[in-house]
Amino acid sequence: MIKKISIDQLKVGMYITDMSNQWIPDGNSSRKGIIKSQVNIDKIKQLGVSTIHIDTSKGADCVDVAPLDKKEQLQKEQLASIQQQSGVDSPNDAVNVDGRVADQINDRESAEKVHAQAKDIIGDVLDDVKSGKGIDAHVVSSMAEELTDSLDRNSSALACLTRIRAKDTYLLEHSVNVGILLGLFARSMKVERKTVAELVTGGLLHDIGKIIVPDEVLNKPGKLESEEWEEMQRHVTYGEQVLDVTEGLSDLSRSICALHHERLDGSGYPRKLAAENISQYGRMAAVVDVYDAITADRVYHQGMSPNEALKKLIEWSVFHLDKDLVYGFIRCVSIYPVGTLVALDNGRAGVVIEINAAEPKKPLLRVFYDMKAKCKTPPYLQDLASRINKNKIVATIDARQLQINEMEFM
């Protein structure tokens, strides 16, 4: 039986089956085995691990903790509750499928251009900082304004592009994605437009300090030694130092870099701030940063599906992340976020390419797979909110189980 426990509950005799954590790379230490001494526990704590998975069939139990399957059921129930709160059954307001698809195609073309420009600009910024040059805040802020305009036109078109990525360009794409998702989140909370643009700017630059971290640490596929992990954590301080001498940035934009790794229980870094010292925007940045990070494939981490990532956010909202903001973010990206692979009741499967805020269970899909025949089919767009649509989502799917790459159809 698999259980997830806090590091303080770990005892000699327990069997570790997984040591995943939102801040510790998957390959950061030996991930399986029996705990034979307190020394082992102390070493794990030094890595900054806060939670751990144990297998009670192979080692000692932790009677105070429920099995993982019960927690997963609770997560599903909480997601369903959020879905109920955010959705409204109003079939008379459903958008005409042809109009919605046509708008999606046009907005996607516009979003692609802005997204490509953002990647080029942030790529140049990263190169400049690495070579010791400064940041042109005006260029970054102007790019943030264009991204904000694109979000105003069609947020799903831009959000769709955040799911198309390559793991060898993680830092670049993560920076752009956090800017976009933070803007999307802020818009959903009715934040004034000027502030949205400043948050997008902060998101674009939140990880700028990582370019100063040595490549052998930043991209190490195996275990990070304690000194290397300390160096990795310094990327926040490095980023603050760069942004502090960058003229033209707002204090809000700078704060995103400083606060995105702080946690409400004081377990974050670099300052281990208490909850009352972390601003709402810093808390929002933490949620967005974690979501994008855990859905990305990296050299040391295989990304999870958007739907599974939402469950992890719910789990981490118990101690680390702001629960109200986590739930707000889930409402923002929808119960089936862009990029989610779903199965329909007719035996077909497709990927969500546009959410439906009014009716979360009825997004716009690109259908491309036959679950019964277990093969790809010619792709087509299907709007589940269309009056003529008779299908509904019955499950989410892990694309890896089907040995397909849903990103090809985004």
C-alpha positions in Angstrom: 0.0 0.0 0.0 1.4 3.4 -1.1 1.2 6.3 1.4 2.4 9.9 1.2 3.8 11.2 4.4 5.6 14.3 5.6 9.4 14.1 6.1 8.9 14.4 9.9 6.9 11.1 9.8 9.6 9.2 8.1 11.1 6.5 10.5 13.8 3.8 10.4 12.3 0.7 8.8 10.1 2.4 6.3 10.5 1.7 2.6 10.7 4.7 0.3 9.1 4.1 -3.0 9.3 7.6 -4.5 10.7 10.9 -3.3 9.1 13.3 -5.7 8.7 16.9 -4.6 7.8 20.1 -6.4 11.3 21.6 -5.7 13.6 18.6 -5.8 14.5 17.1 -9.2 13.4 13.5 -9.7 17.0 12.3 -10.0 18.2 14.2 -6.9 18.9 11.1 -4.9 18.3 7.3 -4.7 14.5 7.1 -4.9 13.8 3.6 -3.5 14.9 1.5 -0.6 14.6 0.8 3.1 15.5 3.4 5.7 18.2 1.8 7.8 19.3 4.7 10.0 18.5 8.1 11.3 21.5 9.3 9.2 19.6 8.4 6.0 16.6 10.5 7.2 18.8 13.5 8.1 20.4 13.4 4.6 17.0 13.4 3.0 15.9 16.3 5.1 19.0 18.3 4.1 17.9 18.0 0.5 14.8 20.0 1.3 12.4 17.2 0.7 9.1 17.9 2.5 7.0 14.8 1.6 7.8 11.3 0.7 6.0 8.1 -0.6 6.4 4.9 1.3 5.3 1.3 0.5 3.9 -0.3 3.6 4.0 -3.8 2.0 7.8 -3.5 2.0 8.5 -1.7 5.2 7.0 -0.1 8.3 3.6 1.6 8.2 2.5 5.1 9.1 -0.9 4.5 10.7 -1.8 8.2 10.9 -1.8 8.6 7.1 -4.5 7.4 4.7 -3.5 5.3 1.6 -2.9 7.3 -1.5 -5.9 6.0 -3.3 -8.2 7.7 -0.7 -6.3 10.9 -1.2 -6.7 10.7 -4.9 -10.4 10.1 -4.5 -10.6 13.3 -2.3 -8.7 15.2 -5.0 -11.2 14.1 -7.6 -14.1 15.2 -5.4 -12.5 18.6 -4.9 -12.0 19.0 -8.6 -15.6 18.1 -9.2 -16.7 20.6 -6.6 -14.6 23.4 -8.3 -16.1 22.3 -11.6 -19.6 22.7 -10.1 -18.9 26.1 -8.7 -17.4 27.4 -12.0 -19.7 25.9 -14.5 -23.2 26.8 -15.5 -25.5 24.6 -17.6 -26.8 27.0 -20.2 -27.1 25.1 -23.5 -29.0 28.0 -25.0 -25.9 30.1 -24.7 -23.7 27.6 -26.5 -21.6 29.2 -29.2 -22.2 28.2 -32.8 -19.5 25.5 -33.6 -18.5 27.0 -37.0 -18.1 30.5 -35.6 -16.2 29.2 -32.6 -13.8 27.1 -34.7 -13.3 29.9 -37.2 -12.5 32.4 -34.4 -10.1 29.9 -32.8 -8.2 29.5 -36.1 -7.8 33.2 -36.7 -6.9 34.0 -33.1 -4.4 31.1 -33.1 -2.5 32.6 -36.1 -2.2 35.9 -34.3 -1.2 34.3 -31.0 1.5 32.3 -32.7 3.2 35.4 -34.0 3.1 37.1 -30.6 4.3 33.9 -28.9 7.2 33.5 -31.3 8.2 37.2 -30.7 8.1 36.7 -27.0 10.4 33.6 -27.2 12.9 35.5 -29.4 13.0 38.5 -27.0 13.4 36.4 -23.9 16.0 34.3 -25.6 17.9 37.5 -26.4 17.5 38.6 -22.7 18.8 35.4 -21.4 21.8 35.6 -23.8 22.5 39.2 -22.7 22.4 38.4 -19.0 24.7 35.4 -19.5 27.2 37.5 -21.3 27.1 40.2 -18.5 24.9 42.7 -20.3 21.9 44.4 -18.8 18.2 44.0 -19.6 16.3 46.5 -21.7 13.1 46.8 -19.5 11.3 48.8 -22.2 11.6 45.9 -24.7 10.4 43.3 -22.2 7.5 45.6 -21.0 6.4 46.2 -24.6 6.4 42.5 -25.2 4.3 42.0 -22.1 1.8 44.5 -23.4 1.5 42.6 -26.7 1.0 39.3 -24.8 -1.7 41.0 -22.6 -3.4 42.2 -25.8 -3.3 38.7 -27.2 -4.9 37.4 -23.9 -7.6 40.0 -24.3 -8.4 38.7 -27.8 -8.4 35.0 -27.0 -6.7 33.6 -23.9 -7.1 30.0 -25.0 -5.3 30.6 -28.3 -2.2 31.8 -26.4 -2.6 29.2 -23.5 -2.6 26.5 -26.2 0.9 27.5 -27.2 2.2 27.1 -23.7 1.7 23.3 -24.0 3.9 23.0 -27.1 7.4 22.8 -25.9 10.8 21.0 -26.1 12.6 19.9 -23.0 16.0 21.2 -24.3 14.6 24.8 -24.3 12.9 24.6 -20.9 14.2 27.8 -19.3 13.1 29.9 -22.3 9.7 28.4 -22.7 9.0 28.2 -19.0 9.7 31.9 -18.7 7.3 32.8 -21.5 4.7 30.4 -20.2 4.7 31.7 -16.6 4.3 35.2 -18.0 1.3 34.1 -20.1 -0.3 32.0 -17.4 0.2 34.7 -14.7 -1.5 37.2 -17.0 -4.3 34.7 -17.7 -4.8 34.1 -14.0 -4.7 37.8 -13.1 -7.3 38.6 -15.9 -9.6 35.9 -14.4 -9.4 37.7 -11.1 -10.5 41.0 -12.7 -7.1 42.7 -12.0 -6.7 46.1 -13.7 -5.0 45.9 -17.0 -1.9 47.9 -16.1 -1.2 45.4 -13.2 -1.8 42.5 -15.5 0.9 43.7 -17.9 3.3 44.2 -14.9 2.6 40.7 -13.8 3.3 39.4 -17.3 6.6 41.3 -17.3 7.5 39.8 -13.9 6.6 36.3 -15.1 8.8 36.7 -18.2 11.7 37.6 -16.0 11.0 35.5 -12.9 13.7 32.9 -13.6 16.3 35.2 -15.1 18.8 34.2 -12.4 18.9 30.6 -13.7 21.0 31.7 -16.6 23.8 32.5 -14.1 23.6 29.1 -12.5 26.4 26.8 -14.0 25.0 24.6 -16.8 26.4 21.5 -15.1 24.1 22.2 -12.2 21.1 23.7 -14.1 20.9 20.8 -16.5 22.3 17.9 -14.5 20.3 14.8 -15.2 21.4 12.9 -12.1 21.6 13.6 -8.4 22.2 17.1 -7.2 24.6 17.2 -4.3 23.7 19.4 -1.4 26.1 22.1 -2.5 24.7 22.0 -6.0 21.1 22.2 -4.7 22.1 25.3 -2.7 23.5 26.8 -5.9 20.3 26.0 -7.7 18.3 27.8 -5.0 20.5 30.9 -5.5 19.0 31.5 -8.9 16.4 33.7 -7.1 19.1 35.8 -5.5 20.9 36.1 -8.8 17.7 37.2 -10.5 17.0 39.8 -7.8 20.5 41.2 -8.3 20.0 41.5 -12.1 16.6 43.1 -11.8 17.6 45.5 -9.0 19.9 47.3 -11.5 17.4 47.2 -14.3 15.8 50.6 -14.8 12.2 50.9 -15.8 10.8 47.8 -14.0 8.0 48.2 -11.5 8.4 46.9 -7.9 5.6 44.5 -8.7 7.4 43.0 -11.7 10.6 42.6 -9.5 8.6 40.9 -6.7 7.6 38.0 -8.9 11.2 36.9 -9.1 11.8 37.3 -5.3 8.6 35.5 -4.2 7.8 32.7 -6.6 9.6 30.0 -4.5 8.4 31.1 -1.1 5.8 28.9 0.5 3.0 29.7 3.1 4.4 27.2 5.7 7.8 28.9 5.6 9.5 26.0 3.8 10.3 28.0 0.6 13.4 29.9 -0.4 15.5 32.0 -0.4 14.1 33.8 2.7 11.7 31.1 4.1 9.1 33.9 4.5 6.0 33.4 6.7 2.6 33.5 4.9 1.8 37.1 6.0 5.0 38.3 4.3 4.1 36.8 0.9 1.9 39.1 -1.2 -1.1 37.9 -3.2 0.8 38.3 -6.4 3.8 36.4 -5.1 1.4 33.6 -4.1 -0.2 33.6 -7.5 3.3 33.4 -9.1 4.1 30.3 -6.9 0.9 28.5 -8.2 1.6 29.3 -11.8 5.3 28.5 -11.6 4.6 25.1 -10.0 1.9 24.2 -12.5 4.0 25.0 -15.6 7.1 23.3 -14.1 5.4 20.0 -13.3 3.6 19.7 -16.6 7.0 20.1 -18.5 9.4 17.4 -19.6 12.9 18.2 -18.5 16.2 16.4 -18.4 15.4 15.1 -14.8 11.6 15.2 -14.8 8.9 13.7 -16.9 6.0 16.1 -17.0 2.5 15.1 -15.9 -0.8 15.8 -17.6 -2.6 19.1 -16.9 -5.4 17.3 -15.1 -2.9 15.4 -12.9 -1.1 18.7 -12.2 -4.3 20.3 -10.9 -4.6 17.4 -8.4 -1.1 18.1 -7.2 -1.9 21.7 -6.8 -4.8 20.8 -4.6 -2.5 18.5 -2.6 0.1 21.2 -2.1 -2.5 23.7 -1.1 -2.8 22.0 2.3 0.4 23.6 3.5 2.6 25.2 0.7 0.3 27.1 -1.7 -2.6 29.4 -1.1 -5.7 27.2 -1.3 -8.1 30.0 -2.4 -5.7 31.0 -5.2 -5.1 27.3 -6.2 -8.9 26.9 -6.6 -9.1 30.2 -8.4 -6.4 29.1 -10.8 -8.2 25.8 -11.5 -11.3 27.8 -12.3 -9.2 30.0 -14.6 -7.6 27.2 -16.6 -10.8 25.0 -16.3 -11.2 21.5 -15.0 -9.9 20.3 -18.4 -7.0 22.7 -19.1 -5.7 23.3 -22.6 -3.6 20.3 -23.5 -5.6 17.7 -21.6 -6.2 14.5 -23.4 -9.8 13.3 -22.9 -11.9 10.2 -23.9 -15.4 10.7 -25.2 -18.4 8.4 -24.8 -18.3 7.4 -28.5 -14.9 5.7 -28.1 -12.9 8.6 -29.6 -10.2 10.7 -27.9 -8.9 14.2 -28.4 -7.0 17.1 -26.9 -8.5 20.2 -25.4 -7.5 23.2 -27.5 -9.9 25.8 -26.0 -11.6 25.8 -22.7 -15.3 26.8 -22.1 -15.5 29.1 -19.1 -19.3 29.0 -19.0 -19.5 25.2 -19.4 -16.2 23.6 -18.3 -17.3 20.1 -19.3 -17.8 21.2 -22.9 -14.4 22.5 -24.3 -13.3 22.6 -27.9 -11.4 19.5 -28.9 -9.2 18.3 -31.7 -10.2 14.6 -31.9 -7.6 12.3 -33.4 -7.7 8.8 -31.8 -9.9 5.7 -31.8 -9.8 4.1 -28.4 -11.4 0.8 -29.6 -9.1 0.4 -32.6 -6.1 1.9 -30.6 -5.0 3.9 -33.6 -4.8 7.5 -34.8 -7.6 8.9 -37.0 -7.8 11.9 -39.3 -8.0 14.8 -36.9 -11.1 17.0 -36.7 -12.4 19.8 -34.4 -15.3 19.1 -32.2 -17.1 21.7 -30.0 -18.8 19.9 -27.1 -20.9 23.0 -26.5 -22.5 22.9 -29.9 -26.2 22.3 -30.0 -25.7 19.4 -32.4 -23.1 17.7 -30.3 -24.2 14.5 -28.7 -20.9 13.4 -27.0 -19.5 14.1 -23.6 -16.1 13.5 -21.8 -16.0 10.3 -19.8 -12.3 10.3 -18.7 -8.9 11.9 -18.9 -6.1 9.9 -20.4 -2.3 9.8 -20.0 -1.0 10.1 -23.5 2.1 8.0 -22.6 -0.1 5.0 -21.9 -1.3 5.2 -25.5 2.2 5.8 -26.8 1.2 9.0 -28.6 2.2 12.6 -28.4 -0.9 14.7 -28.1 1.2 17.9 -28.7 1.3 17.0 -32.4 -2.4 17.8 -32.5 -2.4 21.1 -30.5 
